[in-house]
Every structure is written in C-alpha cells, then in structure tokens.
C-alpha cells in the first residue's frame, strides 16, 4: 500500500496566526506606547518569520518523505516522439520531457493565437498547452498533463458560503465603523446606524472591485468564483475580498482585462464616496492638531500625503482647507480614503497583484518580473525611510503576491488601446501614492507631511 503523508491541518492555522501576531501586537498596545515598544515589535516580527520559515521547510520535508517531490529525470525527445502538430506549428530546435511535462523550444511557424488553437484542439482532454517566451530559442511550447478531472475544475460554488462571509463582514465592518466614532456596539447595540456609512461604503468599494474582476473573467470565459469577503473582529473590520480563478487566462489580452477591471470599478465607488463623505468631514486648525498629539489617525488626516486625495479634498472643501490644516474624516470619507489605499496596493506591479498581472500583460514575462522585483524592494525601502506604516503592507504583499500565473498564450501582445489604459491606470497609482509636490503646497494651501 502506498504511504501518503500530508502536512497537518494545524500547520496552516499556526502559519496564519504567526502572520497575524504582529498585527495583534500593535492593536493591543496601549495608546502612546508605540515608540517604546518598537523593539519588541521587531523581535516578535523576526520570531514569526523564523517560525513560518521552519514550517515551510517542515512541510517540504513531509512532501519529500511521501514521495511527492519529483525526481529529476530529464530526457531528450527524438523526432519520432514529437507530436506532428508540434512540428507543424514550431521549428523545434530542442525537445525534452521530465515527469510527464514536455517542453519544445524554437521559433513558431504561425501566429501564437493560431498555434494555441491548433494545440488545444489536438490535446483536448489530455494535456494543457502553454506558449511562452524563450530567451534563447524564441518560444517554447509546454505540454502539461491534466492532473485534475474536468468535473473538479467545474465544481459548482456554494453560494451560502459567500453570503455567510459577506454577512459576517458586514457585521464586523459595522462594528469597526462605530468604534471609529467612539461607539462600542457591544455596550450600545442600538447605535449600530453609526457604523453603517463606513460599512456600506467600504463593502461597496470592495465588492464592486471584485465584481469587476468577476464579470470580466466571465466575459473571457474564465472559470471563476464569486467574491469571498474576509471578516476580522478588529481594526478595519475586514482584510478585503478576493475571487478564485479556477482556469488559466487564454492570453495577455484577457489577463490584462481581468486585472485592470477591478481597480477601475472600485474607483467608480471610492471617488464618489470621498466626494460625498468630505462634505461631512471636519477641517482641523493647527491648534486642534497639536492638542490631538497624533494619537488617532481619524483625528488628523494629512491631505497632502496624496496628490489625488489633495485634489479631491480641495475641490470639495475649497477655501475651508487652508495651509497647515488637517481633516477629521467622516465615516464615509474614511471608507473612500481606504478605497484609494486598497486600489493603490492592488495596482502595485508585483507578482499576482492586479498591477503585476497588468505589467506582465503589457511588457512580457522578463520585463514584467524585473518591474515586480524593483517594485517589491522599493516598497520595503519606502516603509523603512519614508512611512513606517507601509511595513505591514509590504510584508503582507511579500507573502501573498508570489509570481503571477502566466496566460496560455504569453506571446501575442495586447492592443495599443489596452496599453494606453494601462499607462493611465498606473498614473492613477502614482497620483494616489505620490505626495503633493512642494511647488503646489502654497498654491493649493494644503499641508504636506513630507516637509
């Protein structure tokens, strides 16, 4: 009987707890003790990294003992072993096979779209063909064995799970919104309406963002689940939402369309939420800012920390917003501000984030991976030297981004129109992340924290 060893379920739970421990540490610290406890924060962070690294290594050992880790048995394929359809669409210069995965390298003899269509017709139900870039021989065709039954890939979703998570997230974000206004719903449950503007605004932004991905994926005939919302009983009330793609994208065009649809759809809700919420926000004079002492983010939001936020704030508040003043955001405005932040984080051109998929679709695998590496390290440098609050987000992005999944046809470039949409979307990312330039401070009469 074949021995099968799997990673214990409690490993996954312990891994998640290690990832969340630094966040819980920050949230449970008494106000005003952050600087005094920074040593313990970094000590706990390093300990968590060590534990997570140990668990990953242990999981790898378990797989190795069970025989899951494949042995490398690379062998060359003769001309007789190469499928005729491969020879028809490619001038094969090198053909290899390893553990059932066949790789054929050489220049294509027909357009990549047509070649992929021919390969899919020939190997339907047996292999999954991919056409990728090859730095040495031009292109490569990869034949992956189908390791899962089609019935499993097309397994219907359970709507009650999505609605349950949405309902729980609605409760946790309503609670968080009330807490931001100084109301504890455990003590005053009748005051739940205080948290509704924040909860409804944030869930609309997150939901429309994910539905943008969902409907665009459906348009390109990609097997995808409805959004999963992630409720948490502290901080912002949620860790966001996501969809799960059960089938790969066909080409760069579909990869780009699905990636860009989410952020643009979310902005359609986030910007109006800001425009409406800022009308009920309070402008704080310098004396109030000093009295607050920076104890609460909600009690002193710097307008000049983002060009886009500064422009929107000035458009709504006009003369009320003077040089040196700050904003106390209303619940709805805070949800809109978070919408800008979520959009910016998703648009970072890193790995499997929306911006990472866009960069790969626009520039190809090699340039896309270079952009991803530069962006990842730039995020850490900004967290160290500019705004320490980015460090938590940098760590989360580092663990969840990974490498982007390539489309089946990774050769055919996207259209010029899509490329310009990509440039415009990355311009929005820059407007969200870049603070108001010094030359505009006095002209806009807006305070900038990077003075």
C-alpha positions as CSV (number, residue, x, y, z in Angstrom):
1,X,0.0,0.0,0.0
2,X,1.3,3.4,-0.9
3,X,2.2,5.6,2.0
4,X,0.8,9.1,1.8
5,X,2.0,11.9,4.1
6,X,0.3,15.3,4.3
7,X,1.0,18.5,6.1
8,X,-1.1,18.6,9.4
9,X,-4.0,21.0,9.3
10,X,-2.9,22.8,12.4
11,X,0.3,23.8,10.5
12,X,-1.8,26.1,8.3
13,X,-3.6,27.6,11.3
14,X,-0.3,28.2,13.1
15,X,1.1,29.8,9.9
16,X,-1.8,32.2,9.7
17,X,-1.5,33.1,13.5
18,X,2.2,33.8,13.0
19,X,1.3,36.2,10.1
20,X,-1.3,38.0,12.2
21,X,0.7,38.1,15.5
22,X,2.5,41.4,14.8
23,X,-0.9,43.0,13.8
24,X,-2.5,41.8,17.1
25,X,0.5,43.1,19.0
26,X,0.1,46.6,17.5
27,X,-3.6,46.6,18.1
28,X,-3.3,45.6,21.8
29,X,-0.7,48.1,22.7
30,X,-1.9,51.0,24.9
31,X,-2.1,54.3,23.1
32,X,1.2,56.3,23.0
33,X,3.5,53.3,23.6
34,X,4.4,52.5,20.0
35,X,7.8,54.1,20.1
36,X,8.7,52.5,23.4
37,X,7.6,49.1,22.2
38,X,9.2,49.1,18.8
39,X,12.0,46.8,19.9
40,X,9.5,44.1,21.0
41,X,7.5,44.6,17.8
42,X,10.5,43.8,15.5
43,X,11.6,41.0,17.8
44,X,8.1,39.4,17.5
45,X,8.2,40.0,13.8
46,X,11.5,38.2,13.3
47,X,10.3,35.4,15.6
48,X,7.2,35.0,13.4
49,X,9.3,34.9,10.2
50,X,11.6,32.3,11.7
51,X,8.6,30.1,12.7
52,X,7.0,30.5,9.3
53,X,10.2,29.6,7.6
54,X,10.6,26.5,9.8
55,X,7.0,25.4,9.0
56,X,7.6,25.8,5.2
57,X,10.7,23.7,5.5
58,X,9.0,21.1,7.6
59,X,6.1,20.9,5.0
60,X,8.7,20.4,2.3
61,X,10.3,17.5,4.2
62,X,6.9,15.9,4.7
63,X,6.3,16.0,0.9
64,X,9.8,14.6,0.3
65,X,9.2,11.7,2.7
66,X,5.9,10.9,1.0
67,X,7.5,10.9,-2.4
68,X,5.6,14.0,-3.6
69,X,8.8,15.8,-4.5
70,X,9.6,14.7,-8.1
71,X,12.9,13.3,-9.0
72,X,14.6,15.0,-12.0
73,X,14.6,12.6,-14.9
74,X,15.1,14.9,-17.9
75,X,15.4,13.2,-21.2
76,X,15.6,14.3,-24.8
77,X,12.7,13.6,-27.2
78,X,13.6,12.2,-30.6
79,X,11.8,13.5,-33.7
80,X,9.6,10.4,-33.8
81,X,8.4,11.1,-30.2
82,X,7.4,14.7,-31.0
83,X,3.7,15.1,-31.9
84,X,3.1,16.1,-35.5
85,X,1.0,19.1,-34.5
86,X,4.0,20.5,-32.6
87,X,6.2,20.1,-35.7
88,X,3.6,21.9,-37.7
89,X,3.4,25.0,-35.6
90,X,7.0,25.2,-34.5
91,X,10.5,24.7,-35.9
92,X,11.6,22.5,-32.9
93,X,15.3,23.0,-32.0
94,X,15.2,21.3,-28.6
95,X,12.6,18.9,-27.1
96,X,12.7,17.5,-23.6
97,X,10.5,15.6,-21.2
98,X,10.5,15.5,-17.4
99,X,7.9,13.8,-15.2
100,X,5.3,13.9,-17.9
101,X,5.9,17.6,-18.8
102,X,7.1,18.0,-22.4
103,X,8.9,21.2,-23.5
104,X,9.5,22.1,-27.1
105,X,11.8,25.1,-27.9
106,X,12.2,27.0,-31.1
107,X,10.6,29.7,-33.3
108,X,6.9,29.5,-34.1
109,X,5.9,28.9,-37.7
110,X,2.5,30.6,-37.3
111,X,0.9,33.3,-35.1
112,X,0.7,32.4,-31.4
113,X,-3.1,32.6,-31.3
114,X,-3.5,30.2,-34.2
115,X,-0.8,27.9,-32.8
116,X,-2.5,27.7,-29.4
117,X,-5.9,27.0,-31.0
118,X,-4.4,24.1,-33.0
119,X,-2.7,22.7,-29.9
120,X,-5.9,22.9,-27.8
121,X,-7.9,21.1,-30.5
122,X,-5.3,18.4,-30.7
123,X,-4.7,17.8,-27.0
124,X,-8.1,18.5,-25.6
125,X,-8.8,16.4,-22.5
126,X,-5.2,15.1,-22.4
127,X,-2.8,18.0,-22.0
128,X,-2.8,21.7,-21.2
129,X,-0.7,23.5,-23.8
130,X,1.2,26.8,-23.0
131,X,3.1,29.0,-25.4
132,X,5.8,31.0,-23.6
133,X,8.7,33.3,-24.3
134,X,12.1,31.7,-24.6
135,X,15.2,33.9,-24.1
136,X,17.4,31.7,-26.1
137,X,15.4,30.0,-28.9
138,X,12.5,32.4,-29.3
139,X,9.5,30.5,-28.0
140,X,8.6,27.4,-26.0
141,X,5.6,25.1,-26.1
142,X,4.9,23.3,-22.8
143,X,2.5,20.4,-22.6
144,X,1.2,20.0,-19.0
145,X,-0.6,16.7,-18.1
146,X,-4.1,17.3,-16.7
147,X,-3.8,16.4,-13.0
148,X,-7.4,17.1,-12.2
149,X,-10.7,15.9,-13.6
150,X,-12.7,18.5,-15.5
151,X,-15.6,17.8,-13.2
152,X,-13.5,19.0,-10.3
153,X,-12.5,22.2,-12.1
154,X,-16.1,22.9,-12.9
155,X,-17.4,22.0,-9.4
156,X,-20.2,24.4,-8.6
157,X,-19.7,27.0,-5.9
158,X,-21.7,27.1,-2.7
159,X,-23.5,30.5,-2.6
160,X,-24.3,30.2,1.1
161,X,-20.5,30.4,1.9
162,X,-20.1,33.6,0.0
163,X,-23.3,35.1,1.6
164,X,-22.2,34.0,5.0
165,X,-18.8,35.6,4.7
166,X,-20.4,38.8,3.3
167,X,-22.9,38.9,6.2
168,X,-20.1,38.4,8.8
169,X,-18.0,41.1,7.1
170,X,-21.0,43.5,7.2
171,X,-21.2,42.9,11.0
172,X,-17.5,43.3,11.6
173,X,-17.2,46.5,9.5
174,X,-20.3,48.0,11.1
175,X,-18.7,47.3,14.5
176,X,-15.4,48.8,13.3
177,X,-17.1,51.9,11.8
178,X,-18.9,52.5,15.1
179,X,-15.7,52.1,17.1
180,X,-14.0,54.7,14.8
181,X,-16.7,57.1,16.1
182,X,-16.2,56.1,19.7
183,X,-19.3,53.9,20.0
184,X,-18.9,50.3,21.3
185,X,-21.8,48.3,19.9
186,X,-21.4,45.6,22.5
187,X,-22.4,48.2,25.0
188,X,-24.7,50.2,22.8
189,X,-26.2,47.8,20.2
190,X,-29.0,50.3,19.4
191,X,-26.5,52.7,17.9
192,X,-25.5,50.4,15.1
193,X,-26.5,53.0,12.5
194,X,-23.4,55.0,13.4
195,X,-21.2,52.3,11.7
196,X,-23.4,51.9,8.6
197,X,-21.9,54.7,6.4
198,X,-18.4,53.2,6.9
199,X,-19.5,49.6,6.5
200,X,-21.8,50.2,3.4
201,X,-19.2,52.4,1.7
202,X,-16.3,50.0,2.3
203,X,-18.2,46.9,1.3
204,X,-19.4,48.6,-1.9
205,X,-15.9,49.6,-2.9
206,X,-14.5,46.1,-2.2
207,X,-17.5,44.3,-3.7
208,X,-17.6,46.4,-6.9
209,X,-13.8,45.9,-7.2
210,X,-14.1,42.1,-7.1
211,X,-17.2,42.1,-9.3
212,X,-15.2,44.0,-11.9
213,X,-12.8,41.1,-12.0
214,X,-15.6,38.6,-11.9
215,X,-17.7,39.8,-14.8
216,X,-14.6,40.5,-16.9
217,X,-13.4,36.9,-16.3
218,X,-16.9,35.6,-17.3
219,X,-16.7,37.7,-20.4
220,X,-13.4,35.9,-21.3
221,X,-15.0,32.5,-20.4
222,X,-12.7,32.0,-17.4
223,X,-13.9,29.7,-14.6
224,X,-14.1,32.0,-11.6
225,X,-15.9,32.0,-8.2
226,X,-18.0,34.9,-6.7
227,X,-16.1,37.1,-4.2
228,X,-15.0,35.8,-0.9
229,X,-15.1,38.5,1.9
230,X,-12.7,38.3,4.8
231,X,-14.2,39.4,8.1
232,X,-12.0,40.3,11.1
233,X,-13.3,41.4,14.5
234,X,-10.8,44.3,14.9
235,X,-9.1,47.2,13.2
236,X,-10.8,47.9,9.8
237,X,-13.3,45.0,10.2
238,X,-12.1,43.2,7.1
239,X,-8.9,42.1,5.3
240,X,-10.6,42.7,2.0
241,X,-12.1,40.3,-0.6
242,X,-10.9,38.1,-3.4
243,X,-12.1,35.8,-6.2
244,X,-10.6,32.5,-7.1
245,X,-9.8,31.7,-10.8
246,X,-10.2,28.0,-11.5
247,X,-8.9,28.1,-15.0
248,X,-6.0,30.0,-16.6
249,X,-6.3,33.1,-18.8
250,X,-6.2,32.5,-22.5
251,X,-3.7,35.2,-23.5
252,X,-2.3,38.6,-22.4
253,X,-5.4,40.4,-23.5
254,X,-7.7,38.5,-21.1
255,X,-5.0,38.7,-18.4
256,X,-4.9,42.5,-18.7
257,X,-8.7,42.9,-19.0
258,X,-9.4,40.9,-15.8
259,X,-6.6,42.6,-13.9
260,X,-7.5,46.2,-14.8
261,X,-11.3,45.9,-14.4
262,X,-11.2,45.5,-10.6
263,X,-9.3,48.7,-9.7
264,X,-11.1,50.9,-12.2
265,X,-14.5,49.5,-11.0
266,X,-13.6,50.1,-7.3
267,X,-12.6,53.7,-8.1
268,X,-16.0,54.3,-9.6
269,X,-17.3,53.9,-6.0
270,X,-14.4,55.1,-4.0
271,X,-14.1,58.6,-5.5
272,X,-17.8,59.4,-5.2
273,X,-17.7,58.1,-1.6
274,X,-14.9,60.6,-0.9
275,X,-16.7,63.5,-2.6
276,X,-19.8,62.9,-0.5
277,X,-18.0,62.0,2.7
278,X,-15.7,65.0,2.7
279,X,-18.8,67.3,2.8
280,X,-19.4,66.0,6.3
281,X,-15.7,65.9,7.4
282,X,-14.3,68.4,9.8
283,X,-11.4,70.7,9.0
284,X,-9.0,70.9,11.9
285,X,-6.9,74.0,12.6
286,X,-3.3,73.7,13.7
287,X,-4.2,74.2,17.4
288,X,-6.5,71.1,17.3
289,X,-3.9,69.1,15.5
290,X,-1.3,69.9,18.3
291,X,-3.9,69.1,21.0
292,X,-4.6,65.8,19.4
293,X,-1.0,64.9,19.5
294,X,-1.3,62.4,16.6
295,X,-2.9,59.8,18.8
296,X,-5.6,58.8,16.3
297,X,-5.4,58.6,12.5
298,X,-9.1,59.6,12.3
299,X,-8.4,62.7,14.3
300,X,-5.8,64.1,11.9
301,X,-5.6,63.0,8.3
302,X,-3.0,64.8,6.3
303,X,-4.4,65.9,3.0
304,X,-1.1,66.5,1.2
305,X,0.1,62.9,1.6
306,X,-1.6,62.0,-1.7
307,X,-1.9,64.2,-4.8
308,X,-5.3,62.6,-5.8
309,X,-6.6,62.9,-2.2
310,X,-5.4,66.5,-2.1
311,X,-7.1,67.4,-5.4
312,X,-10.4,65.8,-4.3
313,X,-10.3,67.4,-0.9
314,X,-9.6,70.9,-2.3
315,X,-12.3,70.5,-4.9
316,X,-14.9,69.7,-2.2
317,X,-13.8,72.0,0.7
318,X,-12.4,74.9,-1.3
319,X,-11.4,77.8,1.0
320,X,-12.1,75.9,4.2
321,X,-8.9,73.9,3.6
322,X,-6.1,76.2,4.4
323,X,-2.3,75.7,4.7
324,X,-1.4,73.8,7.8
325,X,-4.9,72.4,8.4
326,X,-5.8,68.7,8.5
327,X,-9.0,66.7,8.2
328,X,-11.1,64.7,10.6
329,X,-12.7,62.3,8.1
330,X,-16.3,61.2,8.4
331,X,-17.1,57.5,8.3
332,X,-18.0,57.5,4.6
333,X,-14.9,59.7,3.7
334,X,-12.7,57.3,5.6
335,X,-14.2,54.4,3.6
336,X,-13.4,56.3,0.4
337,X,-9.9,57.0,1.6
338,X,-9.4,53.3,2.3
339,X,-10.7,52.6,-1.2
340,X,-7.9,54.7,-2.7
341,X,-5.4,52.8,-0.5
342,X,-6.8,49.4,-1.5
343,X,-6.7,50.4,-5.1
344,X,-3.1,51.6,-4.8
345,X,-2.0,48.4,-3.1
346,X,-3.7,46.3,-5.8
347,X,-2.1,48.3,-8.6
348,X,1.4,47.8,-7.3
349,X,3.2,46.0,-10.2
350,X,4.1,43.0,-8.1
351,X,3.5,39.3,-8.7
352,X,-0.1,38.2,-8.6
353,X,-1.4,41.7,-7.6
354,X,-3.6,43.4,-10.3
355,X,-0.7,45.6,-11.2
356,X,1.6,42.7,-11.5
357,X,-0.7,41.0,-14.0
358,X,-1.0,44.3,-15.9
359,X,2.7,44.7,-16.1
360,X,3.2,41.2,-17.4
361,X,0.5,41.6,-20.0
362,X,1.9,45.0,-21.1
363,X,5.6,44.2,-21.2
364,X,6.0,40.5,-21.2
365,X,7.5,38.0,-18.7
366,X,11.1,39.1,-18.5
367,X,10.4,42.9,-18.2
368,X,7.3,42.2,-16.0
369,X,9.4,40.2,-13.5
370,X,12.1,42.9,-13.4
371,X,9.4,45.5,-12.7
372,X,7.9,43.3,-10.0
373,X,11.3,42.8,-8.2
374,X,12.1,46.6,-8.3
375,X,8.6,47.5,-7.0
376,X,8.8,45.0,-4.2
377,X,12.1,46.3,-2.9
378,X,11.0,49.9,-3.4
379,X,8.0,49.2,-1.2
380,X,10.3,48.0,1.6
381,X,12.6,51.0,1.2
382,X,9.7,53.4,1.4
383,X,8.5,51.6,4.5
384,X,11.9,52.0,6.1
385,X,12.8,55.5,5.1
386,X,9.5,57.4,4.4
387,X,6.5,55.9,6.2
388,X,6.9,53.0,8.7
389,X,3.1,52.3,8.4
390,X,3.9,50.7,5.0
391,X,6.0,48.0,6.5
392,X,2.9,45.8,7.5
393,X,1.5,46.2,4.0
394,X,4.9,45.4,2.5
395,X,5.2,42.2,4.5
396,X,1.6,41.1,3.5
397,X,2.3,41.8,-0.2
398,X,5.6,39.9,0.0
399,X,3.8,36.8,1.3
400,X,0.7,36.9,-0.9
401,X,2.0,38.3,-4.2
402,X,4.2,35.5,-5.3
403,X,4.8,35.0,-9.0
404,X,2.0,35.8,-11.5
405,X,0.4,32.8,-13.3
406,X,1.2,33.0,-17.0
407,X,-1.5,33.0,-19.6
408,X,-1.7,30.1,-22.0
409,X,-0.5,32.3,-24.9
410,X,2.2,34.6,-23.4
411,X,3.4,35.7,-26.8
412,X,0.7,37.8,-28.5
413,X,1.0,41.5,-27.3
414,X,-2.0,43.5,-26.2
415,X,-3.5,46.2,-28.3
416,X,-2.4,49.8,-28.3
417,X,-5.7,50.9,-26.7
418,X,-5.2,48.5,-23.8
419,X,-1.6,49.7,-23.4
420,X,-2.8,53.3,-23.0
421,X,-5.4,52.2,-20.5
422,X,-2.6,50.5,-18.6
423,X,-0.5,53.7,-18.6
424,X,-3.5,55.8,-17.4
425,X,-4.2,53.3,-14.6
426,X,-0.6,53.3,-13.4
427,X,-0.8,57.2,-13.5
428,X,-3.7,56.9,-11.0
429,X,-1.4,54.7,-8.9
430,X,1.2,57.5,-8.9
431,X,-1.4,60.1,-8.1
432,X,-2.5,58.1,-5.0
433,X,1.0,57.3,-3.7
434,X,3.0,60.4,-4.5
435,X,2.6,63.3,-2.0
436,X,1.7,66.8,-3.2
437,X,4.9,68.4,-4.7
438,X,6.5,71.3,-2.8
439,X,5.7,73.7,-5.6
440,X,2.0,73.2,-5.2
441,X,1.8,73.5,-1.4
442,X,1.1,77.1,-1.1
443,X,-0.8,77.4,-4.3
444,X,-3.2,74.7,-3.1
445,X,-2.9,75.9,0.5
446,X,-2.6,72.3,1.7
447,X,-0.4,70.9,4.4
448,X,2.1,68.2,3.3
449,X,3.7,65.9,5.9
450,X,6.9,65.4,4.0
451,X,8.3,68.9,4.8
